[in-house]
């Protein structure tokens, strides 16, 4: 499975941004840039879309919230993955939330997850995938998130003795193998 596209609407600093990724031989890509340019927001968007884990300081772009004058702002993150050996050629995973501001704290009013599949040879995503959370957890085990989405500044986590056991347990979870 390879990430091929990411779209962000009103997600923190990533406001109406679209990124496309090459699907070469490697499954690793790095996000690099100056401070305050959206690297952490990009990582937070992936966490939120795949695991429904919202950043403590809120989802919505602050400028969009200000301009909404107390109304809701629709925040969304869309990820497209090319699949290998599965029913669909690609899937589009979209998490959408309506966010408002309560004083200085953001509050999610409504949130939903939509996963659509694209059949081989088709140009659009038309097939809704049932049991979205179960489908996601089977492919993106919550226990593995710390190993494939991480801040380079905390790379030392990979060199801790307990890391092997955590990776083993997460892989077992994905494979459905009991210890």
N, C-alpha and C positions, 0 to 999 in steps of 0.2 A: 504494500500500500504506500503510495507516494502523494504528498501534498502537491497539488498543481496550481491552486488558486486560493487566495484569501481576500475577502472584502470586508471592510469595516465602515459602519455608518454610525456616526455620533458616539463612537467608543473612545472615551477619554481624548487623547491628543490625535487619535486616528479618526479623522472626520472625512468621510467619503473617500476612502483610500482603497485602491485595488492593486494587488500584487500577484504576479504570475511566476511560477517556479518551473525551471526546467526539470524534466524527468529523465536525467541521465543515469549513469550506473550507480551513483552513490545515494544513500538514503539520509545523508547528513547535510544540513546547510547551516550556515552561520549568519546571524544578523549583526551587522557592525555599523556604528555611527557615533556621532558626537552626543554628548549629554543633552537630555531634553528633546530628543528627536523621535521618540516613540518605540525604542527597543523594548523597554519594560512593558509598555502598553501592548505591544505586539504579543509578548509572552502572556500577559494577563488575559488578553483576548482569546488566545488558544486555550488557556485553563478554563475560562468561563464557558466557551463554546463546547468543549469536550467534557468538562466535569461539573459544570454549573457552579463554579467557585468564583464568586465575584470579589474583586479587590476591596479591601477595607475602606478605601477612600472613594468608592463609587465607580459606576460604569460610565455614566454619561459625560459627554463633552461639556465642560463648564460654560462655554460660550453659548452652546445650544440651549442649555438649561436657563441661562440668563435671558436669552431671547424668547424663550417660551412663555415668560411672564406668568409662572405658576402652573402652566399646563404641563401635560406629559411630553416627554421627548422619547421617541422610539429609537432604541439602540439595537443594532444587530451586528452579528459576526457570522460570516458565511465562509465555510471551508469546503473546498472540492478535493477529493482524493481519487486517484486512479487506483483501481483494485486489481489484484492478481488472483486468478483462480476462484472467482466468486460469481454469483448469479448476475451481478451488474458489472458493467465496464467501469463506471465511476459512481460516486455518491456525492451529494451536496448536503452538508450538515449546516443547518442554520439555527442559531439561538437568537431569539428576539425578546426584548423586554421594553416595557413602558416604564419610564423612570420620571419621578418628580422630586422636587426638593422640599424637605421639611426643615425649615430653618436653614442650617448649613449642612445638614445631612441628607444624602440621597436615599430615596426609598423606591424599591422596585414594586410597582403597582400590579403588574401582570408580566408573566414570563412564559415562553413556550419554546419547545424544541421541535424542529421539523427536519426529517431526513428523507431525501428523495433519491431514488436510483435512476441511472440512465442505462438503458439496454444497449448492447453492442450495435453499432451502426446508426443509432438515433442521435439527434443533435440537441435534444432538450431532456431535462430531468422531469420525468412524469410519474414514476412509480413510488408512491409513499411506502416507506418501510415501517412496519408495525413494531411495537415494543422498542421504541427508539433508544431508551436508556439501556435496556438489556443488550441491544445491538452494539451500542457504543462501548459498553463495559467489556464486551467480549473481545473487542479489537483494541481498546485503549484501557487496559486494566487500571483502576485507580491507584493500585500499588506501584505501578511503573512510572507514573507521571513525573516523579522526582528525578528519574534517570534519563528521560528523553526531552524534557522541557526544563532547562535550568539556566540560571544566570552564571555566566562564565566566571564571575567573581567568587562564586561558591563552588568551584570545581573540586575543592578538597574533599567534598562528600564522596567522590569516587574512590578515594584512597583510604577510607575508613574500613576497619575490619568487618563491620556488620553489613557492608554493601553487598557482598556476594550472596548472603542469605536473603536479603531483601529482594534482590533481582531474581533469585531462584524462586522465592515465594510468589512474586508477581507473574513470572512466566508460567508457573503451575496454575495460577488463577486463570490466565488467558487460555491455557491448554485444557483446563478442566480436569487436571490430574490431582488426585489427593496425595498428601504427604505420606 
